[in-house]
Amino acid sequence: MVGLHISAAGSLDLAFDRAKEVGADTFQIFTRNPNQWKFNPIPPETEAAFLEKRKASGIRRVVDHMPYLPNLASPQKATMKLSRYTLNEEVKRCDSLGIDYLVTHLGSHLGAGVAVGVRNIGDAVNEALAGSGGSTMVLLENTAGAKNSIGSRFEELRLILDKVKKPERVGVCFDTCHGWAAGFDLGSDEAVKQTMDLFEECVGKEKLKVVHLNDAKGALGSRLDRHEFVCQGKIGRKGLKAFLRYPGITDRPLILETPFEDVAQMKKDLRVVRSLLG
């Protein structure tokens, strides 16, 4: 399953048409404007069209991404309240659309400490899933290692997973750019094995549900969260090919998150990934 982050502008169901146009087997969307707190309910006709196109499309997995503004780790009460409300509502939206996975950034503890951040994220996820009547899985995304951020270390992901009350509804999305930026080497077969063996030891391979397959503009350990087109960044063709050879990776949806200018560029990058897969 190879796909991209697809625009859902105009109507959410149009993402299926755009995915088909570029030849994607899977895709990720935003169900709402990711840069605003406010959002509108999904119209019933849009929900119906989305579900109908899902049945007809042959797309096996659909991924949603949380908006950018929430900080689930925040110790500040106002931000915490807004962030949790956003996660609660986003899970419900995904449930209604039959979306498989909701990827969320974990946020920053703002200096309050990892333990506080982990507790807040765990509480937020538990609250959202307690109010959910569907089956959408919440996926914790690893981070690039910015100051006070949560989730750049595999041990932190494990701590959050240990706090969830519905473990069958929570998994992990591994972003290759973020992992590289956080200091996890993906540059060769040996490096990938060391990194992913550690992931398996700390988190568990069964918890890996989605891969964000992004190359990186920054150097290894730079903590720079800047995606590059596949095989054009610091991880490079050798590293990404090695990563895809690690057992089990290609069983997951592989989502490209590079900003695409046009359909031709999207098709090109899908071809590049498929060439890496042989």
Number of C-alpha atoms within 10 A of each C-alpha: 16 20 27 28 24 25 18 19 14 8 16 19 21 18 23 23 14 16 23 15 12 19 15 21 21 23 27 28 19 20 23 22 15 15 10 11 15 9 12 8 9 15 9 10 11 15 17 14 15 21 17 12 16 20 10 9 14 12 17 13 19 21 24 25 21 21 22 14 16 25 27 30 32 25 19 12 9 9 16 19 15 16 21 22 16 22 23 20 16 21 27 20 21 24 19 20 23 19 22 18 27 28 23 22 23 27 24 23 24 18 13 14 15 19 14 17 28 28 17 22 26 21 18 22 26 20 17 19 23 12 12 18 11 18 18 24 24 28 26 26 25 26 26 27 22 18 11 17 24 30 29 24 19 20 15 19 22 19 18 23 22 13 16 20 16 13 14 11 17 24 25 26 23 22 24 25 31 32 26 30 28 24 18 22 22 27 20 18 19 12 16 22 18 15 20 21 15 16 20 15 13 16 22 16 18 10 19 21 23 26 21 23 27 27 28 28 19 20 16 21 16 17 21 19 19 16 22 21 20 22 20 14 18 20 28 19 19 14 20 24 22 19 26 19 16 14 11 11 17 16 13 16 25 26 25 28 21 20 14 16 8 9 12 10 14 24 17 12 19 21 14 16 21 12 10 17 13 7
